[in-house]
Amino acid sequence: MSRIALLGAPIEAGAGRRGCLMGPDAYRTAGLAQELETLGHTVTDLGNAVPEDVAPVETGYGHLKQVETVAGWTRALHKQAKTLAAGKDIPIYLGGDHALSAGTVTGHAAAAAEQGRPQFVLWLDAHADFNSLGSSPSGNLHGTPLAYACGMSGFDCYLGRPVPAPVDPANVCIMGLRSVDGEERRLLQATAVTAHDMRAIDEIGIAPLLRAFLDRVVAANGVLHVSLDVDFLEPDIAPAVGTTVPGGATFREAHHVMELLHDSGRVTSLDLVELNPFLDDKGRTARLMVDLTASLFGRRVLDRVTRSY
């Protein structure tokens, strides 16, 4: 059984609408800690992170939104993630919009570098989140964290310095893509990131694609950070997200991913992002995300509880 630490990151500054700051409390209300404890894990709730104060920064791009706030969250979460990565607990970061991953991924990557192990990242998302500051069409910074974590230039404002240990793009796998900006596509394709859109999942199947990536993690003795965005899922089953894109992962596909991740034994940290309870239907998305997390931590199909909505 595992020791798990929950850390809330009530950030909504990176998103285009309000509501994600309620995400951490929604996960708690949906019984995340209790579900994990039922599986035999020891769970510690560390409360919510607090962003650092950041002085005004100049990026050269006037369309960007709430840069200082996102930078404050990045700096705080980077430090806490690096500390947690050095401990014995598996951290679960309760979001909050996807901008939080600029801090969590880089914090874990910095710790992995100090341990002499390669950092791998599985990005479960309808979007690549691989925009540069200049290429972002909306100016919403939740579309940039993966590019930042992979060491793209121009992001020094986030930590006040370059990323100390960028993730090797060859160690990144994105699954579930179905909405990528034009310039973002060019930036992504110029790297060694493995990117599987929903057509690839339709034609090949989600299990073979994921197993191939997990085999690489095992072969390299790597550590694995998983970042799960609500919009990875089909909106009909997970409506509580401000960036819905039809055609996402089904209930069983998503659970299969979590079950394979559990079987691999390689997951060392997890983001749960973009949950906007203001857009939910009687808490169904929060409960689904809790159920998916339980599958990642060992719940079997035969253990599933029947629910009515």
DRENPAPA-498619 format. One record per residue: z, x, y of N, C-alpha, C in turn. Coordinates in steps of 0.001 Angstrom, whole numbers, padded with zeros to 6 digits, always signed. Example, Ala and Ser with C-alpha at 12.3 -4.5 7.8 and 13.67 -1.06 7.14 Angstrom:
BEGIN
+007800+013190-005690+007800+012300-004500+007800+013200-003300+007080+012850-002250+007140+013670-001060+007870+012900+000030
END
This chain:
BEGIN
+000000+000830-001196+000000+000000+000000+000000+000873+001257-000491+000332+002348-000661+001105+003577+000395+000765+004625+000568+001703+005510+001310+001451+006737+000299+001188+007839+000452+000075+008523-000521-000359+009524+000176-000539+010870-000465-000069+011929+000046-000248+013286-000929-001099+014084-000438-002158+014694-001249-003011+015563-001028-002607+017013-002117-002430+017748-002023-002130+019177-002983-003031+019930-002443-003857+020817-003284-004738+021616-003952-003994+022754-005172-004391+023046-005923-003834+024176-006544-004993+024940-005753-005676+025772-006246-006871+026471-007136-006540+027671-008299-005999+027343-009268-005623+028369-010407-006630+028384-010797-007066+029559-011994-007898+029697-012899-007377+030806-012533-006205+031365-013281-005643+032481-014688-005225+032089-014906-004947+030793-016229-004524+030371-017173-005657+030061-016653-006878+029968-017464-008036+029600-017962-008773+030833-018866-009693+030608-019446-010430+031713-018745-011731+032041-017706-012066+031285-016961-013290+031556-015507-013091+031155-014650-013965+031644-013224-013811+031405-012803-014469+030082-011684-013988+029538-011135-014600+028340-010728-013617+027256-011364-012431+027210-011062-011479+026138-009642-010920+026232-009040-010976+027408-007674-010449+027508-006698-011264+026670-007082-012475+026282-006233-013289+025416-006404-012945+023937-007349-012069+023622-007644-011747+022241-006454-011238+021434-005708-010226+021923-004584-009721+021128-003574-010800+020758-003252-011668+021694-002291-012734+021388-002867-013728+020390-004182-013949+020446-004803-014867+019489-004709-014315+018074-004909-013021+017906-004771-012423+016578-003342-012543+016078-002400-012332+016964-000999-012461+016563-000674-013903+016188-001162-014850+016989-000908-016262+016710-001565-016692+015407-002724-016113+015102-003434-016445+013861-002792-015804+012636-001745-015021+012839-000970-014505+011710-001478-013222+011090-002087-012338+011899-002633-011102+011346-001553-010271+010644-000443-010040+011317+000613-009218+010719+001122-009832+009424+001331-011134+009426+001864-011818+008247+000888-011756+007074-000407-011904+007357-001408-011831+006284-001408-010446+005646-001306-009416+006456-001303-008052+005924-000018-007759+005157+001090-008276+005645+002365-008090+004943+002355-008805+003588+001692-009962+003527+001585-010688+002257+000866-009859+001204-000032-008982+001654-000763-008108+000733+000057-006878+000343+001279-006770+000871+002153-005662+000514+002184-004505+001480+001447-004627+002593+001421-003550+003573+002623-003638+004516+002981-002516+005088+004011-002468+006116+003332-002483+007478+003685-003435+008315+002997-003621+009589+003972-003449+010744+003573-002633+011722+004332-002450+012950+003474-002884+014122+003996-003773+014939+003272-004215+016135+003775-003394+017319+002901-002584+017883+003251-001699+018991+003123-002377+020352+002825-003684+020348+002636-004369+021623+001268-004076+022200+001149-004184+023501-000136-003977+024167-000167-002663+024939-001301-001990+024873-001517-000804+025694-001610-001211+027161-001383-000248+028030-001465-000461+029472-002445+000551+030044-003426+000117+030840-004411+001063+031371-003795+001998+032401-004366+003176+032517-003950+004106+033556-004569+003706+034889-003925+004108+035960-004501+003915+037294-005526+005016+037538-006698+004628+037992-007779+005577+038238-008259+005417+039674-008355+006525+040365-008846+006498+041744-010326+006131+041753-010830+005623+042869-012252+005266+042946-013148+006428+042533-014187+006099+041753-015116+007116+041273-016522+006782+041753-017334+007795+041877-018722+007619+042298-019635+007913+041114-020384+006909+040691-021278+007079+039544-022739+007239+039950-023066+006800+041167-024458+006818+041588-025206+005551+041221-024495+004590+040604-025114+003327+040191-024296+002173+040767-024883+001467+041718-024134+000418+042397-023985-000873+041625-024711-001035+040511-024667-002300+039780-023560-002339+038742-022886-001234+038505-021860-001179+037472-020613-001937+037907-019978-002599+036957-018843-003478+037256-017534-002891+036733-016526-002869+037598-015151-002511+037246-015059-001157+036529-015732-000172+037091-015767+001156+036473-014368+001751+036373-013600+001663+037457-012269+002275+037452-011347+001619+036423-011449+000302+036292-010603-000390+035311-010960+000031+033893-012260+000095+033592-012689+000539+032264-012268+001985+032023-012387+002823+033044-011964+004221+032902-010464+004300+032629-009682+003458+033285-008241+003452+033055-007890+003078+031635-008587+002082+031104-008371+001698+029708-008825+002801+028758-009962+003426+029059-010477+004490+028199-009478+005632+028095-008924+006030+029219-007994+007164+029216-006711+006824+028449-006192+005614+028664-004962+005223+027973-005185+005102+026467-006269+004444+026074-006523+004234+024646-006923+005522+023942-007616+006401+024639-007961+007700+024050-006691+008458+023656-005724+008501+024558-004482+009216+024268-003716+008569+023118-003614+007235+023156-002854+006561+022106-003559+006642+020761-004890+006553+020766-005635+006650+019509-005499+008042+018906-005557+009059+019733-005422+010423+019221-004037+010631+018605-003013+010087+019259-001651+010195+018725-001518+009434+017408-002040+008206+017369-001951+007409+016154-002729+008044+015012-003858+008660+015320-004679+009279+014284-003960+010443+013609-003024+011038+014324-002277+012161+013760-001097+011700+012906-000802+010401+012932+000318+009860+012182-000092+009325+010828+000806+008565+010203+000583+008059+008859+000101+006608+008832+000135+005935+009971-000276+004534+010012-001790+004412+010199-002354+003336+009680-003743+002981+009983-003710+002051+011197-004267+002476+012333-004211+001620+013515-005293+000555+013521-004906-000642+013943-005852-001723+014203-005728-002058+015686-006828-001936+016406-006842-002186+017842-007335-003605+018087-006495-004401+018718-006771-005815+018925-007361-006025+020306-008665-006322+020335-009316-006519+021623-009353-007956+022051-009696-008118+023314-010297-007139+024220-011798-006973+023934-012525-006630+025022-013966-006448+024881-014278-005069+024318-015563-004839+024008-015949-003642+023266-015847-002367+024082-015623-002471+025372-015409-001264+026166-014190-000495+025677-013266-001166+024999-012062-000489+024502-012415+000639+023534-013551+000523+022842-013916+001523+021843-014278+002865+022458-014575+002888+023745-014793+004178+024405-013547+005040+024295-012376+004402+024293-011134+005140+024144-010730+005349+022701-010835+004305+021886-010357+004424+020507-011207+005391+019688-012515+005267+019775-013382+006131+018970-013228+007590+019386-013222+007854+020681-013118+009246+021130-011747+009836+020817-010712+009001+020853-009392+009489+020485-009329+009897+019026-009881+009061+018158-009888+009391+016735-010796+010578+016446-011914+010672+017137-012819+011801+016925-012158+013112+017349-011387+013068+018433-010691+014279+018870-009666+014723+017832-008946+013763+017259-007961+014091+016224-008651+014619+014967-009777+014006+014590-010501+014462+013409-010995+015892+013590-011460+016220+014788-011935+017585+015053-010805+018596+014896-009616+018242+015359-008472+019138+015219-008075+019300+013756-008346+018281+012945-008028+018340+011515-009152+018979+010703-010265+019291+011374-011397+019902+010688-012172+018955+009798-012144+017652+010130-012862+016663+009328-013889+015938+010198-015028+015563+009638-016040+014852+010423-015641+013390+010651-015896+012915+011861-015632+011525+012195-016885+010697+011958-016749+009632+011177-017831+008685+010975-017457+007362+011657-018488+006599+012058-018273+005323+012740-019210+004279+012161-018638+003144+011738-019420+001979+011331-019298+000940+012429-020425+000591+013042-020474-000301+014209-021083-001621+013764-020262-002637+013581-020717-003951+013116-020898-004848+014327-022154-005083+014720-022398-005647+016044-023828-006160+016135-024013-007219+016901-025364-007689+017210-026062-006771+018206-025270-005968+018911-025793-005091+019958-025500-003641+019607-026333-002731+020130-026134-001312+019843-025051-000697+020719-024804-001265+021897-023829-000717+022841-024122+000756+023099-025423+001059+023260-025873+002436+023422-026567+002658+024762-026210+001836+025743-026751+002034+027088-026076+003210+027774-026835+003894+028616-026258+004837+029566-025774+004042+030770-025066+004689+031666-024643+003990+032873-025853+003509+033674-026920+004298+033672-028102+003926+034440-028970+002886+033767-028967+002842+032431-029871+001927+031735-029294+000533+031551-027990+000368+031746-027371-000944+031547-027970-001967+032501-028649-003001+031999-029272-003973+032899-028263-004890+033582-027130-005127+032944-026142-006063+033484-025048-005380+034290-024819-004097+034014-023698-003400+034641-022379-003640+033946-022402-004424+032853-021180-004670+032083-020980-003520+031094-019847-002846+031201-019671-001585+030494-019326-001743+029019-019187-002989+028518-019018-003124+027071-020321-002822+026337-021388-002585+027046-022659-002205+026444-022883-000704+026378-021833+000094+026648-022005+001550+026716-021130+002385+025777-020102+001849+025105-019108+002742+024482-019635+003625+023367-020606+003182+022587-021079+004015+021489-021883+005197+022023-022685+004969+023048-023412+006080+023670-022436+007110+024222-021386+006626+024858-020368+007522+025402-019695+008328+024297-019281+007663+023215-018589+008348+022125-019472+009392+021462-020791+009181+021508-021724+010142+020912-022084+011278+021861-021444+011312+023025-021600+012452+023916-022720+012356+024919-023273+011148+025153-024318+011025+026161-023793+011477+027523-024611+012170+028279-024186+012691+029572-024066+011572+030602-023324+011841+031669-023200+010907+032780-021953+010067+032761-021105+010233+031737-019918+009394+031574-018607+010105+031927-018676+011191+032661-017451+011954+032926-016380+011124+033622-016789+010048+034299-015816+009207+034997-014846+008524+034032-015230+008378+032772-014370+007659+031829-013062+008407+031567-013165+009661+031177-011965+010468+030932-011693+011457+032055-012585+011482+033043-012465+012478+034096-013000+013828+033654-013688+013869+032527-014239+015090+031935-015161+014672+030796-015949+015598+030276-016801+015254+029128-015959+014867+027912-016560+014155+026974-015878+013797+025740-015488+015083+025010-014216+015245+024653-013781+016513+024049-014382+016791+022686-014653+015753+021897-015211+015947+020550-016174+014810+020264-017393+014891+020760-018339+013786+020554-018591+013525+019071-018797+012262+018744-019178+011894+017386-020628+012311+017160-020890+012953+016050-022255+013312+015694-023032+012016+015444-024110+011754+016193-024866+010509+015975-025299+010314+014530-025499+011406+013794-025896+011292+012395-024786+010691+011537-023568+010635+012094-022423+010066+011375-022124+008629+011793-023078+008000+012471-022899+006636+012967-023875+005699+012257-023361+004549+011852-024205+003504+011271-023921+002198+012006-024961+001590+012555-024864+000274+013187-025463-000743+012227-024754-001839+012014-025259-002897+011146-025178-004242+011858-026235-005051+011695-026240-006390+012259-027030-006548+013530-027784-005526+013918-028502-005555+015195-029489-006717+015274-029489-007362+016442-030514-008359+016723-030725-008576+018213-030146-007695+019051-030379-007767+020491-030146-006383+021092-031252-005695+021432-031167-004343+021993-032025-004297+023252-031463-003761+024338-032208-003647+025591-033336-002623+025452-034365-002755+026297-035547-001912+026182-035269-000426+026300-034640+000010+027388-034328+001421+027562-033269+001872+026563-032344+000975+026233-031329+001282+025232-031984+001603+023892-033035+000890+023551-033742+001139+022293-034301+002558+022274-034885+002974+023390-035434+004332+023455-034329+005371+023299-033204+005157+023967-032084+006089+023877-031559+006171+022448-031463+005034+021800-030955+004990+020430-031910+005688+019467-033193+005409+019601-034175+005963+018676-034360+007467+018856-033892+008007+019978-033960+009447+020209-032833+010196+019503-031938+009475+018843-030808+010080+018145-030969+009924+016631-029998+010472+015904-029996+010357+014446-029121+009213+013961-028744+008293+014860-027953+007134+014466-028737+006302+013448-028052+005856+012397-028639+004915+011446-028415+003501+011971-029497+002767+012194-029386+001432+012791-030105+000421+011906-029342-000539+011372-029900-001572+010513-029866-002912+011238-031037-003474+011498-031073-004801+012098-030982-005864+011001-030954-007128+011418-030782-008196+010441-031990-008325+009514-033167-007898+009968-034316-007928+009061-034087-006983+007879-033564-005786+008166-033274-004849+007076-032251-005436+006116-031249-006124+006662-030245-006760+005807-030869-007870+004979-031776-008641+005597-032474-009705+004866-033304-009137+003714-034013-008035+003973-034967-007521+002999-034320-006653+001923-033306-005885+002298-032706-004918+001373-031368-005409+000834-030638-006124+001684-029307-006568+001320-028255-005709+002002-027145-006315+002343-026133-005600+003114-025394-004570+002267-025223-004835+000979-024459-003922+000120-025153-002575-000078-026441-002536-000430-027083-001219-000604-027085-000380+000670-027283-001033+001805-027294-000302+003069-025923+000294+003369-024878-000488+003166-023527+000002+003441-023108+001064+002431-023439+000860+001163-023055+001846+000143-023679+003215+000425-024911+003214+000900-025571+004489+001215-024810+005232+002309-024339+004502+003305-023569+005128+004379-022211+005605+003869-021536+004775+003089-020222+005162+002567-020323+006367+001642-021412+006488+000908-021609+007666+000069-021643+008933+000917-022236+008847+002089-022289+010001+002987-020899+010338+003516-020107+009320+003823-018738+009563+004295-017935+010287+003224-018050+009808+001989-017307+010412+000877-017766+011846+000640-019078+012065+000649-019623+013401+000378-019150+014422+001405-018945+013978+002645-018515+014872+003717-017003+014940+003859-016280+014191+003028-014822+014082+003162-014464+013658+004586-015190+012662+005071-015000+012227+006450-013942+011158+006613-013565+010931+007853-012708+009804+008207-013601+008743+008848-013221+007480+008677-014118+006389+009068-013431+005415+010007-014010+005262+011174-013575+004252+012139-014548+003081+012062-014013+001874+011914-014829+000663+011858-014603-000131+013135-015686-000530+013775-015594-001333+014988-016301-002663+014735-015513-003722+014613-016024-005049+014251-016064-005956+015467-017257-006296+015899-017483-007201+017023-017661-008615+016473-017045-009593+017127-017191-010984+016699-018662-011374+016596-019510-010847+017490-020906-011283+017459-021724-010651+016332-021101-009827+015507-021731-009421+014245-021978-010645+013377-021140-011658+013559-021155-012851+012722-022102-013913+013274-022544-014789+012404-023332-015943+012810-022504-016811+013762-023032-017166+014939-022251-017942+015910-021730-019277+015388-022405-019869+014409-021941-021148+013868-020569-021031+013210-020247-019852+012689-018945-019678+012055-017963-018918+012933-018461-018291+014011-017603-017511+014909-018043-017735+016347-017698-018896+016926-018195-019232+018263-017476-018539+019418-016333-017896+019170-015487-017408+020261-015907-016041+020769-017127-015952+021275-017618-014699+021835-018606-015028+022940-018571-014223+024000-019419-014500+025153-020829-013983+025021-021161-013316+023907-022483-012711+023732-023113-013189+022428-023114-014497+022204-023634-015029+020947-025135-014760+020800-025512-014347+019600-026916-014155+019248-027126-014785+017872-027998-015787+017755-028207-016439+016455-028697-015458+015399-028431-015815+014143-028957-015021+013044-028059-013901+012570-026757-014027+012770-025834-012972+012392-025428-013007+010936-024469-012152+010605-023976-012064+009234-023320-013377+008818-023534-013764+007583-022915-014968+007051-021465-014687+006668-020753-015744+006336-019370-015617+005894-019266-014650+004722-020101-014834+003706-020000-013988+002518-020483-012564+002790-021532-012404+003592-021984-011047+003918-020874-010268+004611-020199-010903+005563-019134-010228+006299-017979-009859+005379-017576-010798+004524-016494-010484+003596-016907-009407+002596-018159-009422+002181-018633-008395+001256-018526-007012+001891-018890-006915+003176-018732-005649+003897-017284-005188+003859-016367-006097+004145-014957-005727+004170-014466-005312+002787-014925-006007+001770-014510-005678+000407-015032-004303-000015-016266-003986+000362-016809-002671+000056-016069-001578+000809-015694-001861+002045-014924-000884+002817-013568-000635+002165-012934-001702+001701-011662-001532+001001-011845-000682-000258-012870-000979-001025-013111-000241-002262-013333+001246-001984-013928+001568-000843-014226+002970-000522-012971+003786-000266-011922+003136+000248-010692+003838+000574-010829+004810+001721-011862+004666+002557-012152+005649+003598-011816+005188+005015-011507+003926+005193-011265+003425+006552-009924+003944+007067-009955+004596+008209-008740+005159+008807-008356+004503+010123-009228+003657+010656-008916+002952+011908-009908+001809+012081-009495+000797+012850-010285-000436+012977-010152-001024+014369-011293-001387+014955-011325-002194+016187-011688-003624+015824-011003-004583+016433-011404-005991+016383-011692-006403+017818-012960-006628+018154-013326-006749+019569-014128-008011+019875-014113-008320+021171-014910-009383+021793-014458-010799+021435-013270-010956+020870-012747-012304+020636-012353-012914+021975-012959-014049+022311-012631-014774+023538-012063-016137+023146-010733-016260+023057-010127-017509+022586-010483-018715+023440-010836-018475+024706-011215-019567+025601-012452-020295+025088-013257-019599+024280-014505-020172+023761-014383-020627+022310-013195-020536+021742-013029-020824+020323-012904-022320+020060-013042-022662+018786-012912-024040+018320-011677-024118+017432-010558-024530+018011-009299-024690+017275-008882-023419+016551-009202-022260+017144-008771-020992+016583-009532-020523+015366-010675-021138+015054-011366-020813+013806-011894-019383+013792-012350-018858+014959-012868-017492+014981-011750-016481+014786-010618-016714+015444-009481-015812+015268-009041-015787+013814-008995-016945+013175-008584-016991+011772-009597-016304+010867-010889-016448+011182-011911-015773+010391-011775-014257+010523-011553-013774+011727-011386-012329+011926-010146-011820+011197-009087-012609+011174-007895-012235+010410-008220-012199+008917-008967-013176+008434-009348-013204+007021-010207-011995+006662-011120-011617+007546-011958-010451+007287-011117-009184+007225-010152-009083+008130-009263-007916+008113-008466-007875+006817-008023-009045+006352-007300-009092+005085-008183-008621+003927-009463-008971+003949-010375-008499+002906-010523-006985+002953-010572-006428+004154-010667-004979+004281-009437-004292+003693-008292-004972+003787-007049-004373+003305-006625-004894+001933-007581-005448+001188-007311-005672-000217-007272-007091-000731-007437-008088+000128-007465-009444-000407-008734-009649-001236-008570-010243-002405-009690-010492-003299-010213-011918-003131-011425-012133-003604-012036-013462-003505-011132-014510-004154-010540-014180-005299-009726-015155-006018-008407-015452-005313-008052-014638-004314-006810-014864-003568-007019-015741-002340-008272-016119-002063-008556-016791-000806-007913-018173-000736-007352-018439+000428-006664-019725+000664-007672-020747+001178-007581-021967+000680-008453-023048+001176-007945-023521+002517-008849-023618+003487-008485-024083+004826-009325-025291+005209-008779-026114+006053-009561-027194+006647-009596-026985+008149-010702-027356+008770-010868-027150+010221-010998-028499+010906
END
